[in-house]
Amino acid sequence: MDNDLVLWIVVATALAFDFTNGFHDTANAVATSISTRAMSPRVAVTLAAILNFVGAFLSLAVAATIATGIVQADMVTLEIVFSGLIGAISWNLLTWYFGLPSSSSHALIGGVVGSAVAAVGVDAVIAEGLVGKVLIPAVVAPVLAFLVAGIAIGVSYRVVGKQRPGIVSRGYRYGQILSGGLLALAHGTNDAQKTMGIITLALIANGNLGPEADPPFWVIASAAAAIALGTYSGGWRIIKTTGTRIIKMDAAQGFSAQGAGAAVILSSTHFGFPLSTTHVINGGVMGSGAAKRLSAVRWGVAGNIFVAWLLTLPAAATIGGLTYGFTRIFGTGALGPVIVTLMALSLVAAAFTRRARRGAPVEAAGA
Amino acid sequence: MIATIVHTDELLQTIAASVVAGIGVTFAFSVGIWGAGQFAELNRAGRPAAATAALVVGGLALAGVAAAIVIGIIVMTSK
């Protein structure tokens, strides 16, 4: 009975994380489309939400990596998964509060690894999976997006350089509907699977599924719906940072950044690499800016984002570990997770209230 | 040992696919825009045959973009 209650708390928390992931990462898909005025904010966010939902059904390779490739599924308990999720959500909200596009994916992986280490020790972590599937792709992917976007924008300027600016700008704006859509699809494919993987891990830990099981359909559908709803709600603060503060971009740069981001994420998803979509698109944005003019990139803002990236895994791991320790004060039953959930909800409400009192973070609809 | 941890083969395939798709699609789309621009320009200059040729090249490039996206999604869903 207690375990079932904890399982439902974990499922609800995972879906809440998925919602915050969509909310937090909307910027990845739509910021450049909005900043170049290829689409209005509301249309861009709606399109991204729909394609996030569709993308979640495309593949299960990343879900398999999260469920069985990073921590030892047979050593994991529901409390570990729960604490990891709290670590990830806390870090996501903190970075959202300060408008930093950090990685929800790395927060999730860091949170679960931290709570697993706190509970079982380092033996719970599959080093090969963590290094090979997460850490190395985490370094390679944004650099790859940076280079691909940089080369792509160079190629496109060369091809259309002598055309009239009006037709070029209009053409790439239309193109951004396509590239933004692809990026949203890629985001749904990679990020929704992380929640599917976490819920599957919880179901394995609770004995509802076998150790190598795929996510059941209800898990796939609910994860898809949660990320799409989160995306539709929109994270306007982060849209502003990604869309205008890193570089002022033209439509061709937006197209190249989104195209590079979508290519990197979709091909990585195919091999089950749980990438940070945030890292990838920011790499693409910087690449398309730097290729035009190095000084076009606001390196100070880029530096802040870089620091947030570096901090994400250890910070989420620390919060996950501390949450596990706190939960265990109340024993192994449902009391610990219930208390932590209530505390987390209070903190979320406080953060939203405080943010709302400061006014709308960015000019939203119609801007 | 390192090769086992790094998943070299998958990583290299990811890099190759990203480079080909990311740069290739942007190039083809740019050719599409070039075709549309040339079509308008050459028509204004009274060269309809050359304008049509530019339009065909641009159209083929855009068809290539569409094909690349469809193939990409089919590959994604077929694993």
Interface residues (C-beta under 8 A of the other chain):
Chain A: L58 S59 A61 A127 E128 V131 G132 K133 I136 P137 V140 L144 A145 V148 A149 I151 A152 I153 V155 S156 V159 V160 Q163 R164 I167 V168 G171 Y172 G175 L178 L182 L185 T189 A252 F255 S256 G259 A260 A262 A263 V264 L266 S267 S268 T269 H270 F271 F273
Chain B: T4 I5 V6 H7 E10 L11 Q13 T14 I15 A17 S18 V19 A21 G22 I23 V25 T26 F27 F29 S30 V31 G32 I33 W34 A36 G37 Q38 A40 E41 V65 I69 G72 I73 V75 M76 T77 K79
